[in-house]
Amino acid sequence: MNPREVAALLAYVVRLDPRMNVEDQAAAEERLAQWCDLLSDVPAQAHGWDAAQTARDYIARNPYRIQPSDISRPWHAHKAAALARHTDPTPAVDPDNVAAWRAELIGTRQAVATGAALPSTHRELTSGGPAPEVRDRLAAIGRRIPPEAAAALAQYRPRRAERERLAAEDRPDPYAVPCRYCRARIDKPCRNHRGVPRTAPHPSRLDDATARHHAQQEQSA
């Protein structure tokens, strides 16, 4: 997080827990500097991660005043879990170009580590087109425009493009289940505490989607 994001997070924390308020300007600046230092490698939001939500959960469940480590530790645990699930997908570059091959692998891992991309959990190579359950998911999502047009519009409809990608890769779709945290309905985005749509679903929704996906896989096995 940059200093502006950290300051916004601290303001939110103070609103939830007035004990965190400090009247002295020097003390406030010192605390902001400490939080900026400890949260410099923690994103405000990422796939399956929301720093404000983590802070809210801590304040709701603990009687102790929150510290920046109470946010950084869960993030590093989240990052480690994502990297543990990640299995390097085959780079799209020429395999004879060792430097480009290695750079793409490192770039993909870095994107997963920072939360900019979801981990790739492919277990094996497949061929012969999508499995029946994947076709069913794609049919449920629906597509009324040609693939070329969909690709061109992907940047303007990122949530739909992401759902189509997850379905094609047979990975859990968080929007296929309701969110038990913010009560968002199926196909609808999660919302933050202000009622504003989030770019990423709540972690509990992703957990529920993963459990549902695994159950469907077991049934079709």
N, C-alpha and C positions, 0 to 999 in steps of 0.2 A: 504494500500500500504506500502511496505517496503521502506527504504530510497533510494534504487537504483531505484525503480519504480517512486518515487516522483521526484528524480533528473532528470530522463528521461522526466517526464511530464513537469517539469520546463523548461528544454531545449527546448521542443516543444513549450511551451507558449512563450518563448523569441523569438523563430524563427517567430512566428505569430505576436507578438507585441514587437518590439524592445525596446519600452519604459520600458519593464520589465527588461532589461539588467542592471546589476550593475557591475562596474569596481572594486570596493573594495572587496577584498577577505573576510574580516570579515563580511561585510554586506551580501555577498552571502551566507556564512555559517549560519548566523543568520536567513536569510529568509528560507533556506533549513530546518533548525531545526523547524521553525514555521510551515511550510507546512507539515513536517513529523508528527508533533504533532497533527495537525488538520485533517490530512487525514489518520491517522493510522488505522481507522476502515472503510475506504472506499476502495473497491477493484479497481484495474486498469481496469479489465474487468469482467463482469458477464453476466448472461442471461438478455438480453435487456438493458445492461448498458456498457458504455465505457467512462472512465474518460477523455481521450484525446478528444473524440467527444464532450463531455459536455463543455470542455474548449474552443474548437474551436467554438461551437455554441455561447458561451457567448461573445467571442472576436468579432465574426462577427456581433453581434447584439447590443453591448453596447459600448459606448465611454469611459467608465471608466476602469481603470486597474483591471484586474481580481485578486480576493483574493481567498485563499483556501476555504473560506466559500461558494464561488460561485460554488464550486464543491461538497462540503460536503452536502449542503442543498438539491440540486437535488437528491443526492444519498439517503438520508434519506427519502425523499418524495417517491422515487422509491421503496425503501424497504417497507415503510408503505403501499403503494398501492399493492405490491405483497402479503404481509401478509394479507391484507384485502380480497384479492381474494382467499386466501388459505383456503380450508376446509380439515381438517385433514383426510387423507386416513386411512383406517383400517390397523393397523400394521400387519405384517406378522407373528409375534411371537405368542406364546401360550397366549391367553387372561387371563389365570389363573396366568401367571407370571407377576404380577403387575409391578415389577421393570423394566423388559425388555420391557413391553408394554409402560410404561411411557417414558423410555429412547428412544425408537424408535420415539415416537411422538415428543419429544423434539428435537431429532436429525434432523427429517424432517423439523421442523419449523426453526431450526438453519440454515439448508441448504438453505431454501427459503430466510431467512433474510440476509444471506451473498451473495446471488446470485448464489450459487453453484447449485441450483436446481430451476426449474420453480414451481410456485404454483400449487397445485392440486385443480382444480375448479369443481370437480364432484358435481353434484346437487342431485343425487339420485342413489340408487343401481339399477343395470340393470341385466337382465338375458336373456337367450335364444339366445346368440350370438350377434355380432355387428349389428347395424342398417344398412339398405341398403346404406345410404350415407357413412358410415364408410367403408363398403365393397368396395364401388366405389373408395374411396380414397386409400385404400390399393392396389386395382387393378391398379390404376394410378401410384403408386409408383413402383409396381411390385416386385416380388421376384422369383429368378430363382434357389435358393438353399434351402435345407431343413431348417426348423426352428432351429434345433440343430447346424447346421453349421453357420447360421446367428448369433446365440448367441455367438458362439466361436469367430467369426470375428468382433463382435460389437466394441471391443476396437480399432480395426484397421480402422473402418469405422464409426466413432462416429456420423457424420452428418446424414448418412442414417439410422443408428439405432435410432437416435432421431426422425427422421421423421416417421419411422414405429411406434415408441411408441406413438407419438402424434396422428397419424391416428387411432391407436387401441383404444386410450382413447377419441377419438372424440374431440380433442383440436386443436386450430389454428396452422397451419403449415406455418411459415414465408417464407419457400422456395417455397410455392405454388404461391407466388405473386412476381413480380419484386420489386427491391428496388428503390424507387424514390430518395434516397439520393446519393448512389454510382453508381446507374444505373445497378446493378447486375441483370442478367436475371433470369427468373424462373428456379429453380433447382440449381442455381449457388450461391456460398457463397458470402457474402458481402466482400468488401475490404476496408482497411483503407486508409489514405491519401497517403501512400507510394505504394499503389497497392498490398499490401500483403493480402491474404485471412484472414478474421477474424474468430475467433472461435464462435462468437455470431453475429446474425443479428443486423442491426441498429434498434434503437427503433421505428423509423417511419415505417420500414418494418413489425415489429411485430404488430404495431397498424393497419396497412392496412390488415394484415392477420386476425387479430381479427375481424375487421369490416366485412371482406368477409365471415368469418366463421359464424358470427351472422346472416348475410343476408341469407346465405344458410339454416341455421336452421329455420329462419322465413318462408322461402319458402316451406320447407318440413313439417312445422307444420300443 
